[in-house]
C-alpha cells in the first residue's frame, strides 16, 4: 500500500470552488484502477492550505494516474484558476 500526500495552497476566495472541484476528483478516483481511498483536509492554522491523502495499491498505480488525461485536466484547471503555487506531493510507502 502506498499513501500520497498532495499539498495545495489555494488563492484566497477560491477555497469553496477548490473544495467542490476536488470532491469531484475524489469521486472520479473511485473508478481508477489501483486507487483505494482519498480524503481532503484543510490546515486549521492556514486557511486555504489543503492536503489530500490518497491511498493506492502500488506507487505504480498512482504514477499511471499522474500520466492520465484525467489528471492533466485537473492540473490545468488548478494552475490556471486556483493555486497560489506549485502543488507538492509526498510519497509514504508501507513496508
C-alpha positions, 0 to 999 in steps of 0.5 A: 500500500502506498499513501500520497500526500498532495499539498495545495495552497489555494488563492484566497476566495477560491477555497469553496470552488477548490473544495467542490472541484476536488470532491469531484476528483475524489469521486472520479478516483473511485473508478481508477484502477489501483486507487483505494481511498482519498480524503481532503483536509484543510490546515486549521492554522492556514486557511486555504492550505489543503492536503489530500491523502490518497491511498493506492495499491502500488506507487505504480498505480498512482504514477499511471494516474499522474500520466492520465488525461484525467489528471492533466485536466485537473492540473490545468484547471488548478494552475490556471484558476486556483493555486497560489503555487506549485502543488507538492506531493509526498510519497509514504510507502508501507513496508 
